[in-house]
Amino acid sequence: MQAALRTNLLLAGVLALLAWFAWPQREDAPAPPPERLTALDPATIGTIRIERGQPAEPLQLQRAQQRWWLLRAGQRLPADPLRVAQVLRLAEQPSEVSYPLSAAPLAELGLAPPRVRVTFDRQSLLLGVQEPLHYRRYVVAGERLHLVADTAHVHLVADWSAFVDPAPLAAAASLQAITTPAWRLLRGEDGGWQREPPGAPDAQLLGRRWLELQAEQVEPLAAAGEVAGEPVRLQFADGGERTLRLVREAGAARLEWPQAGVAYRLAAGAPQALGWGD
């Protein structure tokens, strides 16, 4: 009897083992993706509007010609792509936790009125204060209140000039000529440069330095025409023109764009590298 029982138990174990191998193994269900503030794809967003309350004027950014532009005072200035990218990240920011908006004390959270309103195309996000424990930011999206990592706020409250591309000749691919009181650079059909009159630095090096120029800081221009400077005339293939001016200061210099109300503060030694003597 015991031998038969042992045999039956052994057979049962074998059958159970075979059944375990034959049965499809259950895989853990993948975790659902984290909730996002919006369903927008940053690569397809075409406009950004940033409102910081009075008296600060709203910032208008627009994507066109494969880059971002800052629209201000009737001018279209090349926007800093790195700063715009940080703002665009907010559209796909994951929400760490969310609550029904109806249950939120909006005034206590800095959302009535909001500290900042950001509108991507036609979808708006409202930013409030930080929560004190982990310094996450309160954000309203639709009918939900979210807590998110606070990565965009520092950019959203920056001055408008911080959104200007620090390259004074950004988006100047069609640049054809640079003219100063002392010399002129002309761009040929092959992209090479000629200098009139010849001098040092040579034309190719000088042209490259101008196209690659990066300002140390971009600032609002306090008053157009207040300080005399040396003119720099830029001419483009489509017939457009832009006039800058180099203003020298004690140990420093800046390139001003009076029409756009912006100044590019240059590194020490930049004027000499750009073709000006001491």
Disulfide bonds with the S-S distance in Angstrom:
none
